[in-house]
Amino acid sequence: MAKKATRAVAAVELAGILDLKAAGPLFDQLLTLRGKPVTVDAAGVEKVGAQCIQILHSAAATWHADEVAFTIVEPSETFRSGLDLLGLSETFSQKDIAA
């Protein structure tokens, strides 16, 4: 029986301010990582914008459809509050966000 190859996990550290200006670079970075397991570090997030959250939500759905791991780790209180404010805290599954 052949062993399944393990893939290295790519780490993405979110910017402190997730505004419209940060959306393009975040999208580009995640696009280059498609197909690889990704861990997104949200510990330093101080401001959350809807555009970046939409990109992260879309990425999580894409990675799940591709059956590849996508995890947000160490979400700051601001990040969690932003998800709540946008009504998206329930749309990210428990396996998407690890405290």
Stockholm file with secondary structure:
# STOCKHOLM 1.0

chainA/1-99         MAKKATRAVAAVELAGILDLKAAGPLFDQLLTLRGKPVTVDAAGVEKVGAQCIQILHSAAATWHADEVAFTIVEPSETFRSGLDLLGLSETFSQKDIAA
#=GR chainA/1-99 SS CCCCCCCCCEEEECCSEESHHHHHHHHHHHHHTTTSCEEEECTTCCEECHHHHHHHHHHHHHHHHTTCCEEEESCCHHHHHHHHHTTCTTTSCTTTEEC
#=GC SS_cons        CCCCCCCCCEEEECCSEESHHHHHHHHHHHHHTTTSCEEEECTTCCEECHHHHHHHHHHHHHHHHTTCCEEEESCCHHHHHHHHHTTCTTTSCTTTEEC
//
